Amino acid sequence: MNTTRTLKRHAALVDRMSSAQGVDLEQKMMEGLLTPDDLGTMVLSCTGCAHPGDCEHWLASHEDGAAAPGYCRNLDLFADLKAGRRV
């Protein structure tokens, strides 16, 4: 089973997507808007996505920022964090 590989892949996707959204996850944790458990939940949600390959391609061409694709399972959470709201 590739559980570790899957988690690492999706943790990287969440990290890259947060950067593309202009959201610094570490800073949001320091601000008290995000907990380590929240981040873990985001990664687990990402693992349920049917489009990780599409996401990787999207990120490759949007590293400088863009609204997250509509299929992103963390779309609303990124928007909340960007707006300074607790997830």
N, C-alpha and C positions, 0 to 999 in steps of 0.2 A: 504494500500500500504506500502511496506517495503523499501521505498526510503532511509531513514536514516540508516537502517540496511545494505542495499546494499552498500551505500557509505562508511560506516565504514568498512565493510568486504574488499572492494577493496582498500581502503586507507591503511589498514593493509597489504594487499598483495603487494601493491607497495612498502611500507616501507620494508617489509621482502625481497622482490626481490632485492631492491636496496642494502640492506646489503649483500645478497648472491653474488651480483655483485661487492662488494667492493666499493660501491658508497655511500658516506655520503651526503644525500640530504641537510642537514642543512649546511654543509661545502660548498657545491656547490652553495647554495644561498648566503652565505657570500662572495664567490668568484665572484658573479655576473653571474654565468653560468646558473642559474635557478631562476625563479621568483615564488612567490606563485601562480600566475595564471598558469604558466607552470606546476606546481605540480598538481593543480586542473585538468588541461587538461589530465595529465597522469592518474589520478584516474578515470576521466570520460571515458577515452579510455579503461581502465581496466574493467569498468562495462559492456562494450560491448563484452567482451570475452566470448566465449562459453565453456571455460575450467577452471572456477575458482576452482572446486573441484580437478581437475588434478594438478593445480598450487599449491594448499595447500599440496597435497601429495608430489609433487616434492620438495617444499620448506622444508618439514619435513625431507627429506633425503639429502638436499643440503645446509643446513644453513651455512656450512663452506666455501661455495663458489663453483661456477661452472658457465659455460656459461648459460645464460637464455635459456629456451626451445624455440624452433622455433615458437611456437604459441603465445608467449608473444607479446602483442600489443605495448609494450614499449621497445622492444628489441633494436631498433636502438637508442632510446633516452638514454638508459642506457649505450650503447657503446660510444655515443658521450660524455656523462658526464664523464665516466671513462677515456676517452682520453683527457679530459680538454677542450672540445668544448662546446660552448653555444648551448642550445636546441632551 
